[in-house]
Amino acid sequence: MSTSQQPDPRDRPARLTVGVVGAGRVGPALAASLQLAGHRPVAASGVSDASRRRAALLLPDVPLVPPAEVLQRADLVLLTVPDDTLPDLVEGLAGTGAVRPGQLIVHTSGRYGAKVLDPALRAGALPLALHPAMTFTGTPVDVQRLAGCSFGVTAPEELRLAAEALVIEMGGEPEWIAEDMRPLYHAALALGANHLVTLVAQSMELLRAAGVEAPDRMLGPLLGAALDNALRSGDAALTGPVARGDAGTVAAHVDQLRRHAPQTVAGYLAMARATADRALAHGLLKPELAEDLLGVLADGGHGTHGTEGAAG
């Protein structure tokens, strides 16, 4: 890091004024974590009542101003807006002259790399893509969760160290993602985190329908162990009727889902097929048992397979 009176911004000054454009769930949390590292949030923009409440909670005394004014006040600007609005926002800010040379412009989109910030780059800004691989609630707990959180980092090579330094200051762990790999990287996170929420919510609904009074208490230890096993062992952690080739049990599952929760059948069948394919490929599902199982999955459980078996 430069020690001169006017440090090269590419080396990142020791302390920065921070602005947030888009006071959703992510921006205020990142700005608050930067504040803990000694930086100074000076402005934020937010339109909805929820945005204003989040800003007041996580960034008290930081004024809410229009986006262009945020850029006027801040050395480091966090663009924390939905993916689909980011390109137009960057174009608009650069086109109106709001972007200053040497200003750090950071977006937190998982989908995009640094190229979406090209209009700001042409205006002299320093573009960084820093995506926290974390789900956010819009409350102070988000700041705590950033400790040890991985960030997908994409930036011009000469800004790589600056990008990684900011992530470390927020308590995160930088993971370098190539520009052309950003959509695949983001798809992987969505496949795991977003679909997990849907699966857990459906499972809790089905348990309630089966008479379980505390489905969250029942699922917590089971899903925690399954996640830990999967992270440690990958496909070797597969258990249950699909991996065992229990075609009758799977057929019974599908029959019950059709009766009690038909909206879940398509998802169950799709995940069971994917599980069967992976179990076969890794030698967990015996080929001689796979034929009946795949038959159940192909006909959606309408066959004449047995309906008894363990579900664990």
C-alpha positions as CSV (number, residue, x, y, z in Angstrom):
1,M,0.0,0.0,0.0
2,S,1.3,3.4,-0.9
3,T,2.5,5.7,2.0
4,S,2.6,8.9,0.0
5,Q,0.4,11.9,0.8
6,Q,-1.7,11.2,-2.3
7,P,-1.7,7.4,-2.6
8,D,-2.5,5.7,-5.9
9,P,-6.1,4.6,-5.6
10,R,-5.2,1.4,-7.3
11,D,-3.3,0.5,-4.1
12,R,-6.5,1.4,-2.1
13,P,-6.2,4.3,0.3
14,A,-6.1,3.3,4.0
15,R,-9.5,4.8,4.7
16,L,-12.3,5.4,2.3
17,T,-15.6,7.3,2.3
18,V,-18.3,4.8,1.3
19,G,-21.6,5.2,-0.5
20,V,-24.4,2.8,-1.2
21,V,-26.6,3.0,-4.3
22,G,-29.6,0.7,-3.6
23,A,-30.3,0.2,0.1
24,G,-31.6,-3.4,-0.3
25,R,-30.5,-6.2,2.0
26,V,-26.9,-6.4,0.8
27,G,-25.6,-2.8,0.5
28,P,-26.1,-1.6,4.1
29,A,-24.6,-4.8,5.5
30,L,-21.4,-4.4,3.4
31,A,-21.1,-0.7,4.2
32,A,-21.6,-1.5,7.9
33,S,-18.8,-4.2,7.7
34,L,-16.5,-1.7,6.0
35,Q,-17.3,0.8,8.8
36,L,-16.1,-1.8,11.3
37,A,-12.9,-1.9,9.3
38,G,-12.4,1.8,9.7
39,H,-14.0,3.2,6.5
40,R,-16.7,5.9,6.7
41,P,-20.1,5.5,5.1
42,V,-21.2,8.9,4.0
43,A,-24.3,8.5,1.8
44,A,-26.9,5.9,0.6
45,S,-29.8,5.9,-1.8
46,G,-33.1,4.1,-1.2
47,V,-36.6,4.7,-2.3
48,S,-38.9,2.1,-0.6
49,D,-39.9,2.3,3.1
50,A,-38.1,-1.0,3.6
51,S,-34.9,0.4,2.1
52,R,-35.1,3.4,4.4
53,R,-35.6,1.2,7.5
54,R,-32.7,-1.0,6.6
55,A,-30.4,2.0,6.1
56,A,-31.5,3.5,9.4
57,L,-30.9,0.3,11.2
58,L,-27.5,-0.6,9.7
59,L,-26.2,2.9,8.8
60,P,-27.6,5.3,11.4
61,D,-26.9,9.0,10.7
62,V,-26.0,8.2,7.1
63,P,-28.1,10.5,4.9
64,L,-30.3,9.1,2.1
65,V,-29.7,11.1,-1.1
66,P,-30.1,10.5,-4.9
67,P,-27.7,8.1,-6.5
68,A,-25.7,10.9,-8.3
69,E,-25.1,12.6,-5.0
70,V,-23.9,9.3,-3.4
71,L,-21.2,9.2,-6.1
72,Q,-20.3,12.8,-5.4
73,R,-19.6,12.1,-1.7
74,A,-17.9,8.7,-1.8
75,D,-14.5,7.3,-2.8
76,L,-15.9,3.8,-2.8
77,V,-19.4,3.3,-4.3
78,L,-21.3,0.0,-3.7
79,L,-23.9,-0.6,-6.5
80,T,-26.2,-3.1,-4.7
81,V,-29.2,-3.2,-7.1
82,P,-31.0,-6.2,-8.8
83,D,-29.0,-7.8,-11.6
84,D,-31.4,-6.7,-14.4
85,T,-31.2,-3.0,-13.4
86,L,-27.4,-2.9,-13.0
87,P,-26.4,-2.3,-16.7
88,D,-28.8,0.7,-17.1
89,L,-27.8,2.1,-13.8
90,V,-24.1,2.1,-14.7
91,E,-24.8,3.6,-18.1
92,G,-26.9,6.3,-16.6
93,L,-24.4,7.3,-13.9
94,A,-21.5,7.4,-16.3
95,G,-23.6,9.2,-18.9
96,T,-24.5,12.0,-16.5
97,G,-20.9,12.6,-15.4
98,A,-21.5,11.3,-11.9
99,V,-18.5,8.9,-12.0
100,R,-15.2,10.5,-11.0
101,P,-11.7,9.4,-12.2
102,G,-10.0,7.2,-9.6
103,Q,-13.3,6.3,-7.9
104,L,-13.8,2.7,-6.9
105,I,-17.1,1.4,-8.3
106,V,-18.1,-2.0,-6.9
107,H,-21.1,-4.0,-7.8
108,T,-22.3,-7.1,-5.9
109,S,-24.1,-9.0,-8.6
110,G,-23.3,-12.7,-8.9
111,R,-24.2,-12.8,-12.5
112,Y,-22.0,-10.1,-13.8
113,G,-18.2,-9.7,-13.8
114,A,-16.3,-6.4,-14.1
115,K,-17.3,-5.8,-17.8
116,V,-20.7,-4.5,-16.9
117,L,-18.9,-1.6,-15.3
118,D,-17.1,-0.6,-18.6
119,P,-19.0,2.7,-18.9
120,A,-17.6,3.7,-15.5
121,L,-14.2,2.4,-16.5
122,R,-14.3,4.7,-19.5
123,A,-15.1,7.6,-17.2
124,G,-11.9,6.8,-15.2
125,A,-13.4,4.7,-12.4
126,L,-11.8,1.5,-11.0
127,P,-14.3,-1.4,-11.5
128,L,-14.6,-4.3,-9.1
129,A,-17.2,-7.1,-8.9
130,L,-17.4,-8.4,-5.3
131,H,-20.3,-10.9,-4.8
132,P,-20.8,-12.3,-1.3
133,A,-21.9,-15.9,-1.4
134,M,-24.4,-15.4,1.4
135,T,-28.1,-14.9,1.9
136,F,-29.1,-11.6,3.5
137,T,-31.9,-10.7,5.9
138,G,-31.5,-6.9,6.0
139,T,-30.7,-7.0,9.7
140,P,-27.5,-6.7,11.8
141,V,-27.0,-10.5,11.8
142,D,-25.8,-10.1,8.1
143,V,-22.7,-8.3,9.2
144,Q,-21.8,-11.2,11.5
145,R,-22.4,-13.7,8.8
146,L,-19.9,-12.0,6.5
147,A,-17.1,-13.3,8.8
148,G,-15.6,-16.2,6.8
149,C,-18.0,-15.7,3.9
150,S,-16.6,-16.4,0.4
151,F,-16.8,-13.6,-2.2
152,G,-16.7,-14.1,-5.9
153,V,-14.1,-11.6,-7.1
154,T,-13.7,-10.3,-10.6
155,A,-11.7,-7.3,-11.6
156,P,-9.0,-6.1,-14.0
157,E,-5.7,-7.9,-13.1
158,E,-4.1,-4.6,-11.9
159,L,-7.0,-4.2,-9.4
160,R,-7.0,-7.8,-8.1
161,L,-5.0,-7.0,-4.9
162,A,-7.3,-4.0,-4.2
163,A,-10.4,-6.1,-4.6
164,E,-9.1,-8.9,-2.5
165,A,-8.0,-6.5,0.2
166,L,-11.5,-5.0,0.5
167,V,-13.1,-8.5,0.8
168,I,-10.6,-9.4,3.6
169,E,-11.4,-6.1,5.4
170,M,-15.1,-7.1,5.3
171,G,-14.2,-10.4,7.0
172,G,-14.6,-12.4,3.8
173,E,-12.5,-14.9,1.8
174,P,-11.8,-13.9,-1.8
175,E,-12.3,-16.4,-4.6
176,W,-11.2,-15.3,-8.0
177,I,-13.8,-15.9,-10.7
178,A,-13.0,-15.4,-14.4
179,E,-15.2,-12.9,-16.3
180,D,-16.7,-15.5,-18.6
181,M,-17.4,-17.9,-15.7
182,R,-19.5,-15.5,-13.7
183,P,-22.9,-16.8,-15.0
184,L,-21.9,-20.4,-14.3
185,Y,-20.6,-19.5,-10.8
186,H,-23.9,-17.7,-10.1
187,A,-26.0,-20.6,-11.4
188,A,-24.1,-23.0,-9.1
189,L,-24.9,-20.8,-6.0
190,A,-28.6,-20.4,-7.0
191,L,-28.9,-24.2,-7.6
192,G,-27.7,-24.9,-4.1
193,A,-29.0,-22.0,-1.9
194,N,-32.2,-20.9,-3.6
195,H,-33.5,-24.4,-4.4
196,L,-32.5,-25.6,-0.9
197,V,-35.0,-23.1,0.6
198,T,-37.8,-24.4,-1.6
199,L,-37.0,-28.1,-0.7
200,V,-36.9,-27.3,3.0
201,A,-40.1,-25.4,2.9
202,Q,-41.9,-28.2,1.0
203,S,-40.5,-30.8,3.4
204,M,-41.8,-28.8,6.4
205,E,-45.3,-28.5,4.8
206,L,-45.5,-32.2,4.1
207,L,-44.4,-33.0,7.7
208,R,-47.1,-30.8,9.1
209,A,-49.6,-32.5,6.8
210,A,-48.4,-35.9,8.2
211,G,-49.1,-34.6,11.8
212,V,-45.6,-33.6,12.9
213,E,-46.0,-30.7,15.3
214,A,-42.4,-29.3,15.1
215,P,-41.1,-30.0,11.6
216,D,-38.3,-27.5,12.0
217,R,-37.0,-29.4,15.1
218,M,-37.3,-32.7,13.2
219,L,-35.5,-31.5,10.1
220,G,-32.8,-29.4,11.7
221,P,-30.5,-32.2,12.8
222,L,-31.2,-34.3,9.8
223,L,-30.6,-31.6,7.2
224,G,-27.6,-30.3,9.1
225,A,-26.0,-33.7,9.1
226,A,-26.9,-34.2,5.4
227,L,-25.3,-30.9,4.4
228,D,-22.2,-31.6,6.5
229,N,-21.8,-35.0,4.9
230,A,-22.4,-33.7,1.4
231,L,-19.8,-30.9,1.9
232,R,-17.3,-33.5,3.2
233,S,-18.0,-36.4,0.9
234,G,-19.9,-35.3,-2.1
235,D,-21.9,-38.0,-3.8
236,A,-20.6,-40.6,-1.4
237,A,-23.0,-39.1,1.2
238,L,-26.1,-40.1,-0.7
239,T,-28.5,-42.3,1.3
240,G,-32.2,-43.1,1.1
241,P,-34.5,-45.1,-1.2
242,V,-33.2,-43.7,-4.5
243,A,-29.6,-44.5,-3.8
244,R,-30.6,-48.0,-2.5
245,G,-32.8,-48.7,-5.5
246,D,-36.0,-49.1,-3.4
247,A,-38.4,-48.7,-6.3
248,G,-41.5,-49.7,-4.2
249,T,-40.7,-47.0,-1.6
250,V,-40.3,-44.3,-4.3
251,A,-43.5,-45.4,-5.9
252,A,-45.3,-45.1,-2.5
253,H,-43.8,-41.6,-2.1
254,V,-45.1,-40.4,-5.4
255,D,-48.5,-41.9,-4.7
256,Q,-48.8,-40.0,-1.4
257,L,-47.5,-36.8,-2.9
258,R,-50.1,-37.0,-5.7
259,R,-52.8,-37.4,-3.0
260,H,-51.7,-34.8,-0.5
261,A,-49.4,-32.3,-2.3
262,P,-49.6,-32.7,-6.1
263,Q,-47.7,-29.5,-6.6
264,T,-44.6,-31.3,-5.3
265,V,-44.6,-34.3,-7.6
266,A,-42.7,-32.8,-10.5
267,G,-39.9,-31.5,-8.2
268,Y,-39.7,-34.9,-6.4
269,L,-39.4,-36.8,-9.7
270,A,-36.8,-34.4,-11.1
271,M,-34.6,-34.6,-8.1
272,A,-35.0,-38.3,-7.8
273,R,-33.9,-38.8,-11.4
274,A,-30.9,-36.6,-10.8
275,T,-30.1,-38.5,-7.6
276,A,-30.4,-41.8,-9.4
277,D,-28.1,-40.7,-12.2
278,R,-25.5,-39.6,-9.7
279,A,-25.8,-42.7,-7.6
280,L,-25.4,-44.9,-10.7
281,A,-22.4,-42.9,-11.9
282,H,-20.7,-43.3,-8.6
283,G,-21.4,-47.0,-8.1
284,L,-23.9,-46.4,-5.2
285,L,-27.0,-47.7,-7.0
286,K,-26.7,-51.2,-8.2
287,P,-27.5,-51.5,-11.9
288,E,-29.7,-54.5,-11.3
289,L,-31.9,-52.4,-9.0
290,A,-31.8,-49.3,-11.1
291,E,-34.1,-50.6,-13.9
292,D,-37.2,-50.8,-11.7
293,L,-36.4,-47.5,-10.0
294,L,-35.9,-45.7,-13.3
295,G,-39.2,-47.3,-14.5
296,V,-41.0,-45.7,-11.5
297,L,-39.5,-42.4,-12.2
298,A,-40.2,-42.6,-15.9
299,D,-43.9,-43.3,-15.5
300,G,-44.3,-40.9,-12.5
301,G,-45.1,-43.6,-10.0
302,H,-48.2,-44.9,-11.9
303,G,-46.7,-48.4,-12.3
304,T,-47.5,-51.5,-10.2
305,H,-44.5,-51.4,-8.0
306,G,-44.7,-52.4,-4.3
307,T,-45.4,-49.7,-1.8
308,E,-43.6,-50.8,1.3
309,G,-40.1,-49.8,2.3
310,A,-38.0,-47.6,4.5
311,A,-37.8,-44.0,3.6
312,G,-34.7,-43.2,5.6
